[in-house]
Amino acid sequence: MTADDSFGRLDDDDYPAYTMGRAAEMLGTTQAFLRTIGEARLITPLRSPGGHRRYSRYQLKIAGRVRELVDRGATVEAACRIVILEDQLGEAMRINGELCGSPSTSRSRADA
């Protein structure tokens, strides 16, 4: 992949553009926190050719939600479980909306 290819992918939410240090800085947390949620298997950062962790914007969004829950008093394990359940609920609601022809599903497709 060339530098031009990488630059073009920066708008991709799944592109692992952020180093661990930058990700921690953006979230206002520590690198240890990111390692902890990685160990909990909530997010799995990709590795650079040198073995360094790289995070995508989507992963940072998830980590940010976990941090928000931890800041409110949840343990990291509980926060990770809550995020997983929120994701599963959202997916179930999306599928239900598609199967039932929900107007809110049509609206969300139009917004995308």
Accessible surface in RSA format (square Angstrom, percent):
REM  Atomic radii and reference values for relative SASA: ProtOr
REM  Chains: A
REM  Algorithm: Lee & Richards
REM  Probe-radius: 1.40
REM  Slices: 20
REM RES _ NUM      All-atoms   Total-Side   Main-Chain    Non-polar    All polar
REM                ABS   REL    ABS   REL    ABS   REL    ABS   REL    ABS   REL
RES MET A   1   150.87  78.1  65.41  43.3  85.46 203.5  67.75  57.6  83.12 110.1
RES THR A   2    85.52  60.8  77.91  79.0   7.61  18.1  81.66 109.7   3.86   5.8
RES ALA A   3    85.77  78.9  67.41 104.0  18.36  41.8  74.03 104.3  11.74  31.1
RES ASP A   4   121.87  85.4 110.70 110.2  11.17  26.4  29.92  70.4  91.96  91.7
RES ASP A   5    73.11  51.2  64.91  64.6   8.20  19.4  16.91  39.8  56.19  56.0
RES SER A   6    32.79  27.7  32.63  43.5   0.16   0.4  20.01  42.6  12.78  17.9
RES PHE A   7   153.70  76.9 145.22  89.9   8.48  22.1 148.08  89.8   5.62  16.1
RES GLY A   8    57.28  70.6   0.00   N/A  57.28  70.6  34.26  94.0  23.02  51.6
RES ARG A   9    91.68  38.5  88.98  45.4   2.70   6.4  33.65  46.0  58.03  35.2
RES LEU A  10    79.89  44.5  71.03  50.8   8.87  22.3  71.21  50.0   8.69  23.4
RES ASP A  11   124.50  87.2 107.65 107.2  16.85  39.8  32.38  76.2  92.11  91.9
RES ASP A  12    52.79  37.0  41.16  41.0  11.63  27.5  22.61  53.2  30.18  30.1
RES ASP A  13    78.98  55.3  75.44  75.1   3.54   8.4  17.69  41.6  61.29  61.1
RES ASP A  14    95.83  67.1  84.36  84.0  11.47  27.1  27.00  63.5  68.83  68.6
RES TYR A  15    34.27  16.0  32.74  18.6   1.52   4.0  11.89   8.9  22.38  27.6
RES PRO A  16    30.99  22.6  23.73  21.6   7.26  26.4  23.73  19.6   7.26  45.2
RES ALA A  17    34.51  31.7   8.43  13.0  26.08  59.3  12.69  17.9  21.82  57.8
RES TYR A  18    48.67  22.7  47.75  27.2   0.92   2.4  24.00  18.0  24.68  30.4
RES THR A  19    55.36  39.4  54.61  55.4   0.75   1.8  45.32  60.9  10.03  15.2
RES MET A  20    18.89   9.8  17.24  11.4   1.65   3.9  11.11   9.4   7.78  10.3
RES GLY A  21    30.77  37.9   0.00   N/A  30.77  37.9  20.73  56.9  10.05  22.5
RES ARG A  22   113.89  47.8 109.32  55.7   4.57  10.9  39.40  53.9  74.49  45.1
RES ALA A  23     0.00   0.0   0.00   0.0   0.00   0.0   0.00   0.0   0.00   0.0
RES ALA A  24     5.29   4.9   5.29   8.2   0.00   0.0   5.29   7.5   0.00   0.0
RES GLU A  25   121.10  69.5  97.18  73.5  23.91  56.9  43.35  83.8  77.75  63.5
RES MET A  26    85.97  44.5  47.51  31.4  38.46  91.6  55.02  46.8  30.95  41.0
RES LEU A  27    28.98  16.1  18.53  13.3  10.45  26.3  22.80  16.0   6.18  16.6
RES GLY A  28    48.65  60.0   0.00   N/A  48.65  60.0  34.88  95.7  13.77  30.9
RES THR A  29    31.13  22.1   8.25   8.4  22.88  54.5   7.66  10.3  23.48  35.5
RES THR A  30    84.77  60.3  80.05  81.2   4.71  11.2  77.46 104.0   7.31  11.1
RES GLN A  31    80.32  44.9  76.88  56.2   3.44   8.2  14.66  31.2  65.66  49.8
RES ALA A  32    51.96  47.8  49.62  76.6   2.34   5.3  50.01  70.4   1.95   5.2
RES PHE A  33    22.32  11.2  18.16  11.2   4.16  10.8  22.13  13.4   0.19   0.6
RES LEU A  34     0.48   0.3   0.00   0.0   0.48   1.2   0.00   0.0   0.48   1.3
RES ARG A  35    89.67  37.6  86.60  44.1   3.07   7.3  25.68  35.1  63.99  38.8
RES THR A  36    51.13  36.4  50.11  50.8   1.03   2.4  27.41  36.8  23.72  35.9
RES ILE A  37     0.00   0.0   0.00   0.0   0.00   0.0   0.00   0.0   0.00   0.0
RES GLY A  38    20.61  25.4   0.00   N/A  20.61  25.4   9.93  27.3  10.68  23.9
RES GLU A  39   138.55  79.5 109.47  82.8  29.08  69.2  53.92 104.3  84.63  69.1
RES ALA A  40    49.37  45.4  15.17  23.4  34.19  77.8  28.17  39.7  21.20  56.2
RES ARG A  41   205.05  86.1 182.32  92.9  22.74  54.1  55.39  75.7 149.66  90.7
RES LEU A  42    27.27  15.2   7.87   5.6  19.39  48.8   8.93   6.3  18.34  49.4
RES ILE A  43     6.58   3.7   1.34   1.0   5.23  12.6   6.58   4.7   0.00   0.0
RES THR A  44   100.18  71.2  89.06  90.3  11.12  26.5  68.27  91.7  31.91  48.2
RES PRO A  45    16.12  11.7  10.21   9.3   5.90  21.5  10.21   8.4   5.90  36.7
RES LEU A  46   102.37  57.0 100.65  72.0   1.72   4.3 102.37  71.9   0.00   0.0
RES ARG A  47   138.39  58.1 109.04  55.6  29.36  69.9  45.37  62.0  93.02  56.4
RES SER A  48    18.55  15.7   8.65  11.5   9.91  22.8  12.39  26.4   6.16   8.6
RES PRO A  49   153.48 111.9 107.90  98.4  45.58 165.7 121.73 100.5  31.75 197.3
RES GLY A  50    63.06  77.8   0.00   N/A  63.06  77.8  33.55  92.1  29.51  66.1
RES GLY A  51    34.65  42.7   0.00   N/A  34.65  42.7  27.50  75.5   7.15  16.0
RES HIS A  52   120.09  65.6 116.54  81.0   3.55   9.1  72.05  74.3  48.04  55.9
RES ARG A  53    67.69  28.4  62.99  32.1   4.70  11.2   0.92   1.3  66.77  40.5
RES ARG A  54    70.17  29.5  70.15  35.8   0.02   0.0  10.34  14.1  59.82  36.3
RES TYR A  55     0.80   0.4   0.80   0.5   0.00   0.0   0.19   0.1   0.61   0.8
RES SER A  56     5.52   4.7   5.52   7.4   0.00   0.0   2.74   5.8   2.79   3.9
RES ARG A  57    86.63  36.4  81.62  41.6   5.02  11.9  37.99  51.9  48.65  29.5
RES TYR A  58   100.17  46.8  97.11  55.2   3.07   8.0  74.30  55.8  25.87  31.9
RES GLN A  59    26.06  14.6  26.06  19.0   0.00   0.0   7.94  16.9  18.12  13.7
RES LEU A  60    11.85   6.6  10.34   7.4   1.51   3.8  10.64   7.5   1.22   3.3
RES LYS A  61   152.72  74.5 137.92  84.6  14.79  35.2  95.21  85.7  57.51  61.3
RES ILE A  62    27.13  15.4  25.16  18.7   1.97   4.8  27.13  19.5   0.00   0.0
RES ALA A  63     0.00   0.0   0.00   0.0   0.00   0.0   0.00   0.0   0.00   0.0
RES GLY A  64    22.87  28.2   0.00   N/A  22.87  28.2  16.74  45.9   6.13  13.7
RES ARG A  65    69.70  29.3  65.42  33.3   4.28  10.2  37.02  50.6  32.67  19.8
RES VAL A  66     0.00   0.0   0.00   0.0   0.00   0.0   0.00   0.0   0.00   0.0
RES ARG A  67    78.57  33.0  78.57  40.1   0.00   0.0   6.20   8.5  72.37  43.9
RES GLU A  68    73.73  42.3  67.94  51.4   5.79  13.8  27.62  53.4  46.12  37.7
RES LEU A  69    15.64   8.7  15.32  11.0   0.33   0.8  15.32  10.8   0.33   0.9
RES VAL A  70    43.66  28.7  34.83  31.5   8.83  21.3  34.83  30.3   8.83  23.9
RES ASP A  71    95.10  66.6  57.31  57.0  37.80  89.4  30.22  71.1  64.89  64.7
RES ARG A  72   181.38  76.2 141.56  72.2  39.81  94.8  55.43  75.8 125.95  76.3
RES GLY A  73    66.17  81.6   0.00   N/A  66.17  81.6  35.97  98.7  30.21  67.7
RES ALA A  74    29.42  27.1  12.39  19.1  17.03  38.7  21.86  30.8   7.56  20.0
RES THR A  75    82.82  58.9  74.03  75.0   8.79  20.9  76.26 102.4   6.56   9.9
RES VAL A  76    29.75  19.6  27.37  24.8   2.38   5.7  27.37  23.8   2.38   6.5
RES GLU A  77   123.18  70.7 115.62  87.5   7.55  18.0  65.86 127.4  57.32  46.8
RES ALA A  78    42.50  39.1  34.23  52.8   8.27  18.8  41.69  58.7   0.81   2.1
RES ALA A  79     0.00   0.0   0.00   0.0   0.00   0.0   0.00   0.0   0.00   0.0
RES CYS A  80     6.76   5.1   6.76   7.5   0.00   0.0   6.76  17.1   0.00   0.0
RES ARG A  81   127.31  53.5 126.00  64.2   1.32   3.1  52.25  71.4  75.07  45.5
RES ILE A  82    63.34  36.0  62.60  46.6   0.74   1.8  63.23  45.5   0.11   0.3
RES VAL A  83    14.08   9.3  13.44  12.2   0.64   1.5  13.44  11.7   0.64   1.7
RES ILE A  84    60.64  34.5  57.70  43.0   2.94   7.1  60.55  43.6   0.09   0.2
RES LEU A  85    83.56  46.5  80.03  57.3   3.53   8.9  80.35  56.4   3.21   8.6
RES GLU A  86    71.48  41.0  60.41  45.7  11.07  26.3  41.51  80.3  29.97  24.5
RES ASP A  87    89.36  62.6  79.91  79.5   9.45  22.3  21.84  51.4  67.52  67.3
RES GLN A  88    98.50  55.1  91.47  66.9   7.02  16.7  39.96  85.1  58.54  44.4
RES LEU A  89   110.84  61.7 106.36  76.1   4.48  11.3 110.28  77.5   0.56   1.5
RES GLY A  90    38.18  47.1   0.00   N/A  38.18  47.1  31.62  86.8   6.56  14.7
RES GLU A  91    79.14  45.4  75.02  56.8   4.12   9.8  39.26  75.9  39.88  32.6
RES ALA A  92    55.16  50.7  46.31  71.5   8.85  20.1  51.71  72.8   3.45   9.1
RES MET A  93   124.49  64.5 114.40  75.7  10.09  24.0 102.13  86.8  22.36  29.6
RES ARG A  94   109.89  46.1 101.58  51.8   8.31  19.8  66.83  91.3  43.06  26.1
RES ILE A  95    75.32  42.9  75.32  56.1   0.00   0.0  75.32  54.2   0.00   0.0
RES ASN A  96    88.30  60.9  86.70  83.8   1.60   3.8  15.81  38.1  72.48  70.1
RES GLY A  97     6.16   7.6   0.00   N/A   6.16   7.6   5.84  16.0   0.32   0.7
RES GLU A  98    76.26  43.8  53.10  40.2  23.16  55.2  12.80  24.8  63.46  51.8
RES LEU A  99   147.98  82.4 112.33  80.4  35.65  89.6 116.00  81.5  31.98  86.1
RES CYS A 100    93.45  70.7  57.72  64.4  35.73  84.0  28.12  71.2  65.33  70.4
RES GLY A 101    58.19  71.8   0.00   N/A  58.19  71.8  35.13  96.4  23.06  51.7
RES SER A 102    28.40  24.0  23.93  31.9   4.46  10.3  18.19  38.7  10.21  14.3
RES PRO A 103   107.76  78.5  98.86  90.1   8.90  32.4 104.89  86.6   2.88  17.9
RES SER A 104    58.69  49.6  53.06  70.8   5.63  13.0  33.01  70.3  25.68  36.0
RES THR A 105    15.44  11.0  11.62  11.8   3.82   9.1  10.53  14.1   4.91   7.4
RES SER A 106    64.93  54.9  57.86  77.2   7.07  16.3  34.42  73.3  30.51  42.7
RES ARG A 107   151.10  63.4 144.56  73.7   6.54  15.6  61.06  83.5  90.04  54.6
RES SER A 108    64.04  54.1  54.84  73.2   9.20  21.2  43.98  93.7  20.06  28.1
RES ARG A 109   140.76  59.1 123.65  63.0  17.11  40.7  62.89  85.9  77.87  47.2
RES ALA A 110    85.24  78.4  47.70  73.6  37.54  85.4  59.53  83.8  25.71  68.1
RES ASP A 111   117.52  82.3  82.10  81.7  35.41  83.7  33.48  78.8  84.04  83.8
RES ALA A 112   119.73 110.1  52.17  80.5  67.56 153.7  88.22 124.2  31.51  83.5
END  Absolute sums over single chains surface
CHAIN  1 A     7683.3       6122.8       1560.4       4289.4       3393.8
END  Absolute sums over all chains
TOTAL          7683.3       6122.8       1560.4       4289.4       3393.8
